[in-house]
């Protein structure tokens, strides 16, 4: 708890929570749990099987571990992922998700958008989802099908 706190962890199974604004959290251990309730928090993760949750507005999450679950409920969140087999919830208004790793499922909020990478057999491309366009609705779980369309 507190304003602008800095937290780092390199151990497995760590549990980290922060409730102040502008928190900075970095974790490298597998199977960790990270939560932040303050606005403008920044979370970086490199562990596998990690769960990340942010509640404040304007939070940023960067994750590179596989089998991660990311949930961000505040408006204007920014999520960047490079891990595979990830589940992402970005339900805050106008949140943005970019992933170069395989995303198993994604949920966007009102005005949310996502760009998910896939390989078409020749090169890497991005499938783009924008809430309110092409039948993409807020609060609905999507995944990429074999034709690289959100379904």
Number of C-alpha atoms within 10 A of each C-alpha: 13 12 13 16 15 13 14 13 16 14 14 16 15 16 15 17 16 23 20 18 21 22 24 18 22 19 24 20 20 21 18 23 19 22 20 27 23 24 22 23 27 22 24 20 24 20 24 22 19 27 20 22 20 29 21 24 22 21 27 22 22 20 26 21 23 22 20 26 22 22 21 30 21 24 23 23 28 22 23 19 25 20 21 18 17 25 20 24 22 31 25 25 20 20 27 24 22 18 23 19 20 20 25 16 18 23 22 30 25 19 19 25 24 23 17 23 20 18 11 12 7 6 7 10 15 16 13 15 22 20 21 13 10 9 11 20 19 20 16 15 17 19 17 18 9 9 8 17 12 19 14
